[in-house]
Structure formats: structure tokens, C-alpha cells
Amino acid sequence: MTTVAAYAAPRAKAPLERTTIERRPVGEFDVLIDIKFAGICHSDIHQARDGWGEGIFPMVPGHEIAGIVAETGPGVTRFKVGDRVGVGCMVDSCGTCDACLMGREQHCAEGNTQTYNALDRSGEPTYGGYSTHIVVAESFALSIPEGIALDEAAPLLCAGITTYSPLKRWGAGPGKKVAVVGLGGLGHMAVKIAHALGAEVTVLSQSLRKKDAGSSWAPTTTTRPAPPGRSRNWPAPSTSSSPRSRPRWTSAPTSVCCGPTAPWSTWAPPRSRSR
């Protein structure tokens, strides 16, 4: 075991405190990562406040991790010391069920192991990226290209993949129109990615407060929900002082489901994975 520095919430709703935690020894297929940056996801705040219940305390949040490989196990083939890598929301899964073999570890039949606030396969709590180092299986570390700064890469490990996955899955690109509901943490990432894929992007918002920000990231149309009986192309007001309302459409839009809609065998070909 290796003792490393970390920031932890000692109990629900308590401020983070500097502390130390134990990281497991580097196993045959593990990599030890020297963490350089960890993004702050709003789910970190929810978890530290135990807003979703079943919190494991003390809790070390953080699942947008970017760093440098400091050590590798003898069986590691994908990385070497000095490589730039990232870790997202998961650090393990069973590796043998149909979902895992098809690269859909988030749907592991035995349940995936979350980066923090979870129990690993040995029953020990997992601790996240608000720490100096983390040990993960190489299968759950991702290469970060040299052209991306580590601090900019970190948010891609959660907000980035959360928005990229459905956009790619449903073919966002030239000739397609994408509507993004809200320009928050995930919303602004969706705008950037959809625009980069070549799609025409529209932001649906309750005010024009973030119009300039959205337009600076991509040529977007920022609009407000239409009132009852009006066309969905009803012009947005020029100020944000009008009454706020929930989004509503007067004609039926296309609904997109971002979850599994077909048997695993139709998603991707089986693959092998080192354990």
C-alpha cells in the first residue's frame, strides 16, 4: 500500500479537508498515475453532500482525472512511464460479461466500479482524483494526445464523453440539426462537440443570459421556449426580464434515447481484455 495526500469530505456536507489515503499496490495490469489535474463535476458536490444517499465517508471525490503514468505493472502493454493518461467515472468491471466484452463496461452485469464512493472488487472503498496519485487497471486509463493540455483534457473524462457519446451514436454531423437544452456544464460541451462534428446547433434556454458565451463557441441560435399556442420558432425576446417558463414544443420534435435500445450483440463486436 502507498500513502498519498488527498482532499476528503469527512462526513456529509462537511468541507473538504487535507488528509492521506492508502492506494493499493500496483498489480500486474495496473498503472500508477501521478495526478496533475482533476476537474470538478457537479456530481462531486452532490456526492460530498450525500445528496443521492448511500455515501461512503470519508469521501475523496473526483472522476475527471488527468496525469502522468508513474509506474506500470509487469503485464501492462498499453502504457509506459511518462505517458499522458486520463481516468473517468469507472475504474473496474467484471471484464467477462457480454457488456464488458463489447466495450460497454458501464452496463457491466455485475456492476461497474465507480472511481469514488464505491466498493472495489475486494470490498474496499474507492477514492477519486482529489489526490496526488491513483492506481487503476490499464483498461480504464485513456491516452491523452500531446496536443491537448492536461487541464483542458480533464473535463472531457465526464462532461465530454457524456455529450460526445450520444452525438456520435446518433450521427451528429453535416446536414444534421442538434438542439441542446441548457448551456451548463454538459450543455456547453455539447455545443462545442456538435459544432466540431459539423452539425447545426441550437441552444434552448430559459433566458438569453448565456447567448454571447454560446455564440463564441459556435455559430448557434439561442432561443426561449415558445408560449402555449405559438410556433416553436417564436422569436426570443431581446432581454431576459420576461417570465421564465419550462421548455415546451407546439409541434412534436424527434426524441432521442441515449440508453441501450438493442441487444448487446448489435452494439459492437466482442473484444478481449487483459485483467
N, C-alpha and C positions, 0 to 999 in steps of 0.2 A: 504493500500500500504506500501511496505517496501523499504527503500532506501539502495542500496548496491553499493559497489565500482566496477568499471569496466574500461576496456580499450576500447576506441571507436575511429573510424575514423570520425572526424567531417565533412568531405566532401571527395569527390572522390580524391584519390591519396594522401591524406594528411597522415602524420604519425599518429600512434595511440597515443591518449592522455588519461591520467588517468582522470576519471570523476566519476559521480554517475548516476545511473539509478533507476527507480521505478519498483519493482516487484509486481505483483498482489497479493492480499490476498490469502491464501491457501484455496481452495474450498473444497467441500465435498469429491471429488475423487482425490484431488491433493496431491502431495508431494513437500515439500521444500527441495532442495538439497544443501548442503554445498559443493561447487565445490573444489576439490583438484587438479585436472589436466584437462587441455583442450588441445587436440592435435592441431597442425597447419596443416590444409589441404590446398593444393594449391588453392582450390576454395575460401578459405578465402581471399587470396591475390587478386584473380580475382574480388571478390565482393567488397573488400575495394577500389580497383582501379576503380570500376564501369565498369569493362571490359565487362560485359554482359548487361549493361544498366539497367534502372529502379531501381537503388539503392536507398535505404531509409536511409538517413543520419540525425543525427549521427548514425553510424552503429557499433554494437558490434558483431564481428564475433565469430565463434567457434561452431562446431557441433560434436566434439569428446569429450564428457564431462564425467568425472568420479568423483564421490564424495560419500558423506555420507548423508543419509536421516536425516534431522534435525527436520522435523515436518510432520505430516500426517493429512489429513482431516478425519472427522468422518466416512466417507464411505469407506475409503481405507482398503483393505483386503490383498493385496499382499505384503505390506512392513510395517516395523515398524522403529521407530527411531533407528539409528545406523547401518542400513543395507547399504551395499555397492551397489551402483547403477550406471548406465550409461545412457546417453541420446545421441541419434544420430541426424540424419538430420531432423526429424519431431517431432513436439510436439502436434499435434492435427489433427483431420479429422472429417468428419460429423458423423461417427460411425453408420450410418444406411443404407448406400447403399450396394449393393451386394459385391463390392470390400472390403469395410471395414469389413463387417461381415465374410468375408473369410480370414481375416488377411492380406489383400493387401492394407493397408491404403495409400501406395504411389500412388495407382491408384484411390483414392477417387473420386467419380463422381463430388463432389463439390470442389475438390482440397484440397490437404493436406496443413497443416500449417507448413511451414519451421521453423526451430529452430531460425533463424535470417533472417533479411532482408525480412520480410514478414509481412502481417497484420493478426492478430488473428481474431477469430470469432466476437469480439467486435469492430474490426476496428483499434485496437492499434498495433503499430509496435512490432515485436518480437526482443528480444535481446539474443545473444548467450552466449557461455561459457567463453568468456574472461571477466569473472566477478566472484564475490565471491559466489553468490547464484543464483539459478533458481527455478521457480515454474512450474511444468508440471503435466499433468494428469497421474495417476499411469499407465494407459495403454501404455504410451510412455516412461516409465522408465524400464530398464532392470537390472536384478540381475547380479552382478559381483561375481564370485566364490572367495572364500578365497585364492585359490591357484594362483591367478593372481594379480600381483601388479597393483595398480590403474593407475600408469603412463604408464604401458605396455598395459593396457586394453583400454585406451582412443582411440588409433588409430584403434582399432577393430570396433569402432562405425561407421566408414565411410569406410576407405580403406579395413578393414577386411570383413565387410558384403558385400561390393560391389564385392569382388572377391569370397568370400565363397558361395554366393547365386547361381551364375551360375555353379560353380564347383559341388555343391551339387545337383542342379537341373538336371544337365546332367550326373550325375552318375560317377564323377571322383573317381577313386579308383584302387585297384589292377587289373592289366591287361589292364588298360586304359593309353593312352598317352595324355599328355596335353602340348600344346605349349603356351608360354607366350610371347607376343610381347612387348619387352622393360622391363628393370629392374628398374623402377622408384618406386614412392610411392606405387601405386597399384600393380605393377609388382612383387616387392619383396615379398609382402604379398601373392600374388597368388602362387609364387614358394613355400613358406613355407607351405601354406594350402594344395596345391595339393600334395606335398610330404607327408605331415602328413596323407592325405587320402589314401596314398598308390599308387598313380599314378606315371608313369614315366614322368619326367618333362624335357622339352626342352625350353631354352630361345632363342628367336630370337632377335638379336640385330644388330646394325649397326657397332659395334666395339667390341673388346674383353676387353675393359677397366674395365668392371664390372664382368669379368669372375670369379675372385677369390672370390669376395663377394657372387656371386650366388652359387658357389660350396661350400662355407662354410655353407650355409643354407640348402642345399640339394644336393644329387648327381645329377647334371644337365649337360646337354650338351648345351654349349653356341656356337651359330653359327652365321654366317653372311648371308645375302641374297645372293642367287646364281645369277651370272650374266646371261643375256639372253642366252638361248640355253644350259645351263649347268644343271646338275641334282640338285635337291634341296638338295642332300646330299653332294654337292660340299664342300671340306674341307675348313674350315675357315683359313684365313691367320694367321700367328703367331704374327703379330704386328697389331696395329691399324692405321698404316700410309697409308693404301691403300684407294682408293677413296670411299667416302661414297655414298650409294645409298638407295633408298626406297626398303622395302621388296618386293620380287616378287617370285612367285612359278612357276615352269615349268610344274608341274602336279597338277591337281585340288585337294585341300585339302577339308576336310569336314568343312562347315560353320556352326557355331552355333549362333542362335539368342537368346539373353539374355532377350528379352522382351516377353510380353504375346503373345502366339500363339494359344490359345484355349479359349473357353468361360469360364467365371469365375467359373461356376459350376463344371468344371473339374479340377480346381486347388486345392481346399481344401474344406472340409466340412464346412458349416456355423457354426459360433460361436457367442456367446453373448458377450457383452462388457459393462462394467459399464461406466457410463458417469458422 
